Amino acid sequence: MPSIDNESAILATDLQKSYGSEVALDSLTLDIPHGTVYGFLGPNGAGKTTTMRLLTGLSDPDRGSVRVCGVEASDRRAIAGRVGYLPETPPLYDEFSAREQLEYVADLRDISRSDARERIDEYLDQFELADDADKRIDGYSKGMKQKTAFIQSVLHDPDVLYLDEPTSGLDPRAARTIRESITAFADAGTTVFLSTHILPVVEAVADEIGVLFDGRLVAEGTPTEVQARAETDETGSLEDAFLAVTSEPETGMMSQSE
Ligand SMILES: Nc1ncnc2c1ncn2[C@@H]1O[C@H](COP(=O)(O)OP(=O)(O)OP(=O)(O)O)[C@@H](O)[C@H]1O
């Protein structure tokens, strides 16, 4: 079971990040409670990947701070065991089988051989990979690769799980397996930070969403609140809300305190 601290799962304060003269993130503040799914929406180039790199401690902000379960993200050694990260292009060794890949990652994570074997077998079953677990990854479909990568990001039972476009390009069955797993992890107490531009994914699983546009958080609330704020009618989807707030960031701006 993930540990629970008094402090929020993710507490990011006034984050700023530039690449040369390009401001990728501007004054981003997030406060995400334990055991929730936070959907992080934004168009290409909005700054989602930059945010995830800061929230996982993979890069440092120019200004501001990040704490994950009370631990400074700059303390990489301390934070590494607390977080799991599934990047958009996951690192997998093509010449390994799924089982070899997962055993390799378990070893890097200092999970004992017997625990690793048990967890890996359970996950391979759960993700319907058991029959192909000893075949080479280079022969896998995109869905099989993504499921393998998902398992490797949760093998060490992280408190906070960051997922970057986890269902992008997957067949419906694989996408549903990932979606159901996201909900199951949150139900078990894991905090999930889900970055995507695929709105139905967020509508289906997120407790709260934040909309990022041009490096700024332009909307935050439950999916229902964001829909309501964007003044969509009854048939309005989150997609309408998203388009409304990102197409007119000045007039559509919604602060966290509103
Ligand atoms: N290493 C880098 N060097 C220079 N500019 C960068 C770098 N990484 C990101 N950027 C720029 O910062 C901005 C935010 O990029 P980021 O990748 O965080 O956005 P994103 O929302 O994840 O987009 P996508 O959905 O396309 O991955 C973009 O304008 C991008 O061009």
The ligand as a Gaussian input file, in Angstrom:
#p B3LYP/6-31G(d) Opt

LIG

0 1
 N       14.587000      20.917000     -24.464000
 C       13.953000      21.952000     -25.007000
 N       14.606000      22.960000     -25.615000
 C       13.954000      24.024000     -26.145000
 N       12.596000      24.175000     -26.115000
 C       11.892000      23.207000     -25.531000
 C       12.512000      22.043000     -24.951000
 N       11.529000      21.257000     -24.419000
 C       10.363000      21.902000     -24.682000
 N       10.576000      23.056000     -25.335000
 C        9.539000      24.032000     -25.724000
 O        8.779000      24.336000     -24.571000
 C        7.380000      24.390000     -24.886000
 C        6.619000      23.351000     -24.067000
 O        6.998000      22.034000     -24.514000
 P        6.446000      20.684000     -23.856000
 O        7.123000      19.543000     -24.567000
 O        6.592000      20.763000     -22.394000
 O        4.904000      20.744000     -24.238000
 P        3.827000      19.577000     -24.291000
 O        2.559000      20.173000     -23.799000
 O        4.338000      18.373000     -23.603000
 O        3.712000      19.292000     -25.835000
 P        3.503000      17.866000     -26.596000
 O        2.110000      17.462000     -26.294000
 O        3.725000      18.243000     -28.024000
 O        4.553000      16.920000     -26.073000
 C        7.274000      24.180000     -26.391000
 O        7.238000      25.436000     -27.014000
 C        8.564000      23.444000     -26.745000
 O        8.949000      23.743000     -28.060000

